[in-house]
Amino acid sequence: MEVQHAAYLFAIAVGFVSAGLVGSVWNIATDEEPRLAGLLDPNPTLLTPIRVLAIVFAAPTTILLEAFDELIDRPLLGVPVLGAALVWSFFQGVFILTQVFGLT
């Protein structure tokens, strides 16, 4: 059973690390943070599809930072937001581990 738990934690860690890398690269390249509000940009450009991908892949860290803010201000809202960040990171980590590295 401990091996399964370690695999789950590894997938979550891979998801958070990849989200941080994507967010940092996007921030360096465009000088804007990949925030979820960027999905509602009223003036789309040619970079909009790439922006959407960057926002989606950087979302676990964005949601995690929001969760920490909510945990301080409103703990009842912060816990589900933290859970959402962990779940998104887990699925992103599983996707990367299975599709990119071929692990099963």
C-alpha positions as CSV (number, residue, x, y, z in Angstrom):
1,M,0.0,0.0,0.0
2,E,2.8,2.4,0.7
3,V,4.1,2.2,-2.9
4,Q,0.7,3.4,-4.1
5,H,0.7,6.4,-1.8
6,A,4.2,7.3,-2.9
7,A,3.1,7.1,-6.6
8,Y,0.2,9.4,-5.8
9,L,2.5,11.9,-4.1
10,F,5.0,11.6,-6.9
11,A,2.3,12.4,-9.5
12,I,1.2,15.4,-7.4
13,A,4.8,16.6,-7.2
14,V,5.3,16.2,-10.9
15,G,2.1,18.2,-11.6
16,F,3.2,21.1,-9.3
17,V,6.7,21.2,-10.7
18,S,5.6,21.2,-14.3
19,A,3.0,23.9,-13.4
20,G,5.7,26.0,-11.8
21,L,8.0,25.6,-14.8
22,V,5.3,26.5,-17.3
23,G,4.2,29.5,-15.2
24,S,7.8,30.7,-14.9
25,V,8.6,30.3,-18.5
26,W,5.4,32.1,-19.5
27,N,6.1,34.9,-17.0
28,I,9.7,35.4,-18.4
29,A,8.6,35.2,-22.0
30,T,5.6,37.6,-21.9
31,D,6.1,39.5,-18.6
32,E,2.6,38.5,-17.4
33,E,1.5,36.0,-14.8
34,P,-0.6,33.1,-16.1
35,R,-3.7,33.9,-14.1
36,L,-7.1,32.2,-14.7
37,A,-8.6,35.6,-15.4
38,G,-6.5,35.6,-18.6
39,L,-9.0,33.1,-20.1
40,L,-11.5,35.9,-20.3
41,D,-9.4,38.2,-22.3
42,P,-11.8,40.4,-24.4
43,N,-9.1,41.1,-27.1
44,P,-7.8,37.8,-28.4
45,T,-4.5,37.8,-30.4
46,L,-2.5,35.2,-32.2
47,L,-0.9,34.2,-28.9
48,T,-4.3,33.4,-27.3
49,P,-4.2,29.6,-27.9
50,I,-0.7,29.4,-26.4
51,R,-1.8,31.7,-23.5
52,V,-4.7,29.3,-22.8
53,L,-2.4,26.3,-22.8
54,A,0.0,28.1,-20.5
55,I,-2.8,29.1,-18.1
56,V,-4.2,25.5,-18.0
57,F,-0.8,23.9,-17.4
58,A,0.2,26.5,-14.8
59,A,-3.2,26.4,-13.0
60,P,-2.2,24.1,-10.1
61,T,0.3,26.6,-8.7
62,T,-2.1,29.5,-9.4
63,I,-4.9,27.7,-7.6
64,L,-2.6,26.7,-4.8
65,L,-1.5,30.3,-4.2
66,E,-5.2,31.3,-4.1
67,A,-5.9,28.5,-1.7
68,F,-3.2,29.8,0.7
69,D,-4.8,33.2,0.6
70,E,-8.2,31.8,1.2
71,L,-7.0,29.5,4.1
72,I,-5.9,32.6,5.9
73,D,-9.0,34.7,5.2
74,R,-11.7,32.1,5.0
75,P,-10.7,28.6,6.0
76,L,-14.0,27.0,5.0
77,L,-13.5,28.2,1.4
78,G,-9.7,27.6,1.4
79,V,-9.9,23.8,2.0
80,P,-11.9,23.0,-1.1
81,V,-9.7,25.3,-3.2
82,L,-6.6,23.5,-1.8
83,G,-8.3,20.2,-2.7
84,A,-8.9,21.4,-6.2
85,A,-5.3,22.4,-6.6
86,L,-4.1,19.0,-5.4
87,V,-6.5,17.1,-7.7
88,W,-5.6,19.2,-10.7
89,S,-1.9,18.7,-10.0
90,F,-2.4,14.9,-9.6
91,F,-4.2,14.6,-13.0
92,Q,-1.6,16.8,-14.7
93,G,1.2,14.7,-13.1
94,V,-0.5,11.5,-14.2
95,F,-0.8,12.9,-17.8
96,I,2.8,13.9,-17.9
97,L,4.1,10.6,-16.4
98,T,2.0,8.4,-18.7
99,Q,2.0,10.4,-22.0
100,V,5.4,12.0,-21.9
101,F,7.5,9.4,-20.0
102,G,5.4,6.3,-20.7
103,L,5.1,5.2,-17.1
104,T,2.2,3.0,-16.1
